């Protein structure tokens, strides 16, 4: 089956620093990737849709200057949390869609736990 | 409307019993309805999905029932096992899943021996 990886799986950083999270589709090409944020005991909230070679589309209320998304290739999208603060601590999950699959199914990564001190 | 409503919030079922989780949506443009299973500290994994042209889909112990007129769909887990204990999310999407997925609020299932 299609596999999506995320790196790192956990990161702890000081307030004010920037953190980069990578999302890779390992065995398929993905023109579209999605970034979600999940707070404890809550559902996944879509942050942005990342399209290869173009600017990401952000959901309402998500600061695009704070959450920088780069989808530079068909297998890699990155999310950079700039000037992170404790309220940015969360579980960040990406998903990717196989561009040639007929089902439209999205495959999710294992998530990245961000803790900002 | 983008909302997908899910109930119950939590569910306790005895081993061997049937777990039932219900969802409702408002936007009739949705045409792809997946269910995801998520274990603590992990990303969600697709369990089963249905499109509105069928009323039921079964895969092993998992069955989705879909009522297009009522805009409701449900997940039935037959012969529930302790290993099924997880959080389950219903979801909805457009264009056969090619568009963004809107998640329900989640149901924490606990299967007790």
Interface residues (C-beta under 8 A of the other chain):
Chain A: X4 X6 X32 X34 X41 X42 X43 X44 X45 X46 X49 X91 X93 X95 X97 X103 X104 X105 X106 X107 X108 X109 X110 X111 X113
Chain B: X32 X34 X36 X41 X42 X43 X44 X45 X46 X49 X89 X93 X95 X96 X97 X98 X100 X101 X102 X103 X104 X105 X106 X108
